[in-house]
Amino acid sequence: MHPMSLFFSFDGRIGRLSFWSGILLLTVLISSFLGLLMSFVGHASAHQALDVITLGTLVFVATLGFILLTVIYFAVIAKRYHDLDRSLVRYLVVIIPLVGPVWALIELGFTRGTPGSNRYGLPPGTVAGEEPFDAEAAIRRWQERQLNEPLRTAYPMVAQQLTSANSEEPQFARRRTS
């Protein structure tokens, strides 16, 4: 998923790996933003008293940064809940003291998403119009090939006759008359 759609779109679904990657990147962004603000305040207060314009600018930038980071946070959370076939309203569980944040962390970070399509779209990693990868069917096809492989290598003529007998087109040969 493209980082812009991961951070600024509330549509679609993301898996656990994308969720943890988004949360890690968001943590780095928040830490960098807070460090930048603190260094600005420390630099301004060391040289002079904060005047009204500097303080107003600082509050404005801090408010915009807080709003931006909050939107990014809820976009990542919403897409993860969509993968679990739940609404973002479910995140209100964090209001419950002590239990709520732990519950949300376990549910978002460690619970497997719903297989196949749900009301929020296709599973993460699939493209519209493309069938999602079916691991069980791939394993069955591989096992069938393995079962037929010894027959092909040990008795190539028998394997050829079996494959030609299974084809829908009849095999005719001309008899030599000489």
C-alpha positions as CSV (number, residue, x, y, z in Angstrom):
1,M,0.0,0.0,0.0
2,H,1.3,3.5,-0.9
3,P,2.3,5.5,2.2
4,M,0.0,8.4,1.3
5,S,-3.0,6.1,1.2
6,L,-1.9,4.3,4.4
7,F,-1.7,7.5,6.3
8,F,-4.5,9.7,4.8
9,S,-7.2,7.4,3.6
10,F,-9.9,5.8,5.8
11,D,-10.8,3.3,3.0
12,G,-9.6,-0.2,2.5
13,R,-7.9,-2.8,4.7
14,I,-4.4,-3.3,6.0
15,G,-2.8,-6.4,7.6
16,R,-0.9,-6.7,10.8
17,L,2.5,-6.0,9.2
18,S,1.3,-2.8,7.6
19,F,-0.3,-1.8,10.9
20,W,2.9,-2.3,12.9
21,S,4.9,-0.5,10.2
22,G,2.4,2.4,10.3
23,I,2.5,2.6,14.1
24,L,6.3,2.5,14.1
25,L,6.6,5.3,11.5
26,L,3.9,7.3,13.3
27,T,5.9,6.9,16.6
28,V,9.0,8.2,14.8
29,L,7.1,11.2,13.4
30,I,5.6,12.1,16.8
31,S,9.0,11.8,18.5
32,S,10.7,13.9,15.8
33,F,7.9,16.5,15.9
34,L,8.0,16.8,19.7
35,G,11.8,17.0,19.7
36,L,11.7,19.7,17.1
37,L,9.2,21.7,19.2
38,M,11.2,21.3,22.3
39,S,14.4,22.4,20.7
40,F,12.6,25.4,19.3
41,V,11.2,26.4,22.7
42,G,14.6,25.7,24.3
43,H,16.4,27.8,21.7
44,A,13.9,30.7,21.9
45,S,13.9,30.8,25.7
46,A,17.7,30.6,26.0
47,H,18.2,33.7,23.9
48,Q,15.2,35.8,24.8
49,A,11.9,35.7,26.4
50,L,9.2,34.3,24.1
51,D,7.3,37.1,22.6
52,V,3.6,37.0,21.6
53,I,4.4,36.4,17.9
54,T,6.8,33.5,18.5
55,L,4.5,31.9,21.1
56,G,1.5,32.3,18.7
57,T,3.4,30.7,15.9
58,L,4.6,27.9,18.1
59,V,1.0,27.1,19.3
60,F,-0.3,27.3,15.7
61,V,2.4,24.9,14.4
62,A,1.9,22.5,17.3
63,T,-1.9,22.5,16.8
64,L,-1.5,21.8,13.0
65,G,1.0,19.0,13.8
66,F,-1.3,17.5,16.4
67,I,-4.2,17.5,14.0
68,L,-2.2,15.9,11.2
69,L,-0.7,13.2,13.4
70,T,-4.2,12.4,14.9
71,V,-5.7,12.0,11.4
72,I,-2.8,9.7,10.4
73,Y,-3.2,7.7,13.6
74,F,-7.0,7.2,13.1
75,A,-6.5,6.3,9.4
76,V,-4.2,3.5,10.3
77,I,-6.4,2.3,13.1
78,A,-9.6,2.5,10.9
79,K,-8.0,0.4,8.1
80,R,-6.8,-2.2,10.6
81,Y,-10.3,-2.5,12.1
82,H,-11.7,-2.8,8.5
83,D,-9.5,-5.8,8.0
84,L,-11.2,-7.3,11.1
85,D,-14.6,-6.5,9.6
86,R,-15.3,-4.0,12.3
87,S,-16.0,-0.3,12.4
88,L,-13.7,2.4,13.9
89,V,-16.4,2.9,16.6
90,R,-15.0,-0.3,18.1
91,Y,-11.9,1.7,19.1
92,L,-13.9,3.3,21.8
93,V,-13.0,0.3,23.9
94,V,-9.8,2.3,24.9
95,I,-11.9,4.4,27.1
96,I,-12.2,1.5,29.6
97,P,-9.3,2.1,32.1
98,L,-6.4,-0.4,31.9
99,V,-8.3,-3.1,30.1
100,G,-9.3,-1.1,27.0
101,P,-5.9,-0.2,25.7
102,V,-4.6,-3.7,26.2
103,W,-7.7,-5.1,24.5
104,A,-7.3,-2.8,21.5
105,L,-3.6,-3.6,21.2
106,I,-4.2,-7.3,21.2
107,E,-7.1,-7.0,18.8
108,L,-5.4,-4.7,16.3
109,G,-1.8,-6.0,16.6
110,F,-2.2,-9.7,16.9
111,T,-5.6,-10.8,15.6
112,R,-5.7,-12.2,12.0
113,G,-8.0,-10.3,9.6
114,T,-11.1,-11.8,8.0
115,P,-10.3,-14.1,5.1
116,G,-11.6,-13.1,1.7
117,S,-13.7,-10.0,0.9
118,N,-15.7,-8.3,3.6
119,R,-17.9,-5.1,3.6
120,Y,-14.7,-3.0,3.5
121,G,-13.1,-4.5,0.4
122,L,-10.7,-7.1,-0.7
123,P,-8.0,-8.6,1.6
124,P,-4.7,-6.7,1.9
125,G,-2.4,-7.5,-1.0
126,T,-5.0,-8.4,-3.6
127,V,-5.9,-6.5,-6.7
128,A,-9.5,-5.9,-7.9
129,G,-10.5,-8.6,-10.4
130,E,-7.8,-11.0,-9.2
131,E,-8.5,-14.0,-7.1
132,P,-6.8,-14.0,-3.7
133,F,-4.0,-16.6,-3.4
134,D,-5.3,-19.9,-2.1
135,A,-2.5,-21.7,-0.3
136,E,-4.5,-25.0,0.2
137,A,-5.2,-25.3,-3.5
138,A,-1.6,-24.6,-4.4
139,I,-0.5,-27.3,-2.0
140,R,-3.0,-29.8,-3.5
141,R,-1.8,-29.0,-7.0
142,W,1.8,-29.6,-5.9
143,Q,1.0,-32.9,-4.2
144,E,-0.8,-34.1,-7.4
145,R,2.3,-33.2,-9.5
146,Q,4.5,-35.1,-7.0
147,L,2.3,-38.2,-7.1
148,N,2.5,-38.2,-10.9
149,E,6.2,-37.4,-11.2
150,P,7.6,-40.9,-10.4
151,L,5.3,-42.4,-13.0
152,R,6.6,-39.9,-15.7
153,T,10.3,-40.5,-14.9
154,A,10.2,-44.3,-14.5
155,Y,7.8,-45.1,-17.3
156,P,7.7,-42.3,-19.8
157,M,5.7,-44.3,-22.4
158,V,3.0,-45.2,-19.8
159,A,2.8,-41.6,-18.7
160,Q,2.4,-40.4,-22.3
161,Q,-0.4,-43.0,-22.9
162,L,-2.1,-41.9,-19.7
163,T,-2.0,-38.2,-20.6
164,S,-3.2,-38.9,-24.1
165,A,-6.0,-41.1,-22.9
166,N,-7.1,-38.3,-20.5
167,S,-7.2,-35.7,-23.3
168,E,-10.6,-35.1,-24.9
169,E,-9.3,-35.3,-28.4
170,P,-9.2,-38.9,-29.7
171,Q,-5.8,-40.2,-30.9
172,F,-5.9,-41.9,-34.3
173,A,-3.0,-43.5,-36.1
174,R,-2.7,-44.9,-39.6
175,R,-1.8,-48.5,-39.8
176,R,1.1,-49.4,-42.0
177,T,0.2,-51.8,-44.8
178,S,3.6,-52.7,-46.1
